[in-house]
């Protein structure tokens, strides 16, 4: 990929990630560092589409990155700013907390990441695969109950939930 193709590709991906909309050649001509016509950019975009890096949602639309294109962007073109010291300290403090409940700890980490990035975050924990040894239900109120799961390896999880109406 030559420099012009790389620049067009990078700008299409960044534009799409910012807006969620297809990026057209005319919008790229306004921001391009050198004077390039919309037709030239369309030709480059067509070449990138042929390579499988861009897609066109419909005939008259601009282009969006394909899954392959997004992978290439993340692996080789994405420029990430270093994490600020204050943000790193915030994450370290969250990670080093004495929180023993995994769900609460993951929730705290997700909140810290969301605060730092000013975006949404989602933190998932791996599914526990050990056999279930014991299960116990505890009524907390008419509309709230607690289930305690004890696994064969000693791992314990608990969840508060709303039971179906009519259960004791």
N, C-alpha and C positions, 0 to 999 in steps of 0.2 A: 504494500500500500504506500503510495507516494504521500508527500507532505500535505498536498491539497486534499486528497481523499481522507487522510487522517483527520485533518481539521474539520472538514464537512461532517464526517462521522461523529467526531467528538461533540460538535455543536448540535447535531440532530439529537444525540442521546441526552445531552444536558438540557436542551430545550424541552424534550419530551418528559424528562424527569421533573422539571420545574412545573410544567403546565398539565401534563397528562394528555395532551392533545397532539395530533400529528403535526410535524414541523414541515413547513413549505419552503421552497427554494427562495421565494421573494423575501421572506423574513430573514433568511440567512444572509442575503446580499447586503442588508443594512448593517450587519455587525461584522462582516468579514474584513480581515486586516488589509487585504489587497482588493483592488477593484476587479470584481468578477461578476459576470452577468448571471441572471437567474437561469438562463439556458445552460450555461456551463455547470452551474451547481446541480441542475436537474440531471445532466448527463452523469455527473459524479455520483449522484444519489442512485441513478439507475444501475451504474456499475456496482455500487455497494449492495443494491438489492439482488443483483445477479450473483454476488458472492454469498448471499444468504445472511448479510449483516443487518439489512433494513427490510421492512415490509411496508406495503401500502394497503391501508384498511379498505379503501375503495378507489376507483379510478381517478377522481378529481381531488383526492386528499393528498396531504403531504406524506411524509414517511415517519414510521416509528421503528425503534430498534426491535430486532427479532430476539429470541432467547439466546441464540448464538452471538448476536451482536452485543447484547448486554453482558454476557460472560466475557467476551473480548474486552469490553470497556472496563469492567471491574478488574480483570486480570492484568491489563497492560496500560490503560490510559487514564484511569481514575487517579486524581491527585487529591490526597487527603492531608489536611493540616494536622500538625502535631497536637496532641492533647495538652491543653493548658495545665499548668501545675496545680492550680486551684481545683480544676475538674478531676484531675488524677487523685488528688487528696480526698475529694468527696467520694469517689468510687472506692478508694482504699478504706476509708472509714466505714462505708456501708458494708464492704466485704468483711472487715475485721470485727464487726459488731458481734456481740454475744448472743445474737438471735438464734434460738435452737429450732424454731419451727421453719422448715424448708419453704413452705408457701409464703410465709411472712418475709423471709429473707429475700426470696425471688421477687416479691412484690416491691420491696425496698430498692433492690437493684434496678428493677424496671423503672421505678419512679425517678431514681437518680439519673439513669440514662436519658429518660424523657426530658428531665430538667436541663441536662447538659446540652442535648442536641436540639432542644426546642421542637421536638417532634414526638410522634407516637412511638411507643416501644412495646414489645411483646416478648416475654420471657417464658420459655417452656421448660418443664422439667421432664426427665426421662420417665417412662412408665415403669412402675415397680413390677418386676416379673416373678418374684418369689411366691410360692403357694400360700394361700390364706389359711391361717391356723385358727383364728378366733374372730368373731364379729359380734359386736354388742350395740344395741340401740338404747339411747337414754332420752326420755321425754324431758324437754326443757320448758315447754309451754304448750298450749293447745295447738299452736301453729308452728312450733319449732322442735326439732329433734336433733340429736347428735348420734352419729354412727362412728364407732371406734373399730378400726381394722388392725388386727395383729397378724403379721406375716411370720412364716416359719423361720426366717432369718433374724427375727427380733425387731424388724422395722415396724413402727406404729404410725398410722395415719388417722386423722379424725376430720370429720366434715359435719358442719351444721347444715341442715336442710329443712325444707317444708314438706312434711309428710302428707300423703293423700288424705282427704277428709274421711272421717269415720274410723280411722285406726285408733286403737287404745293408746 
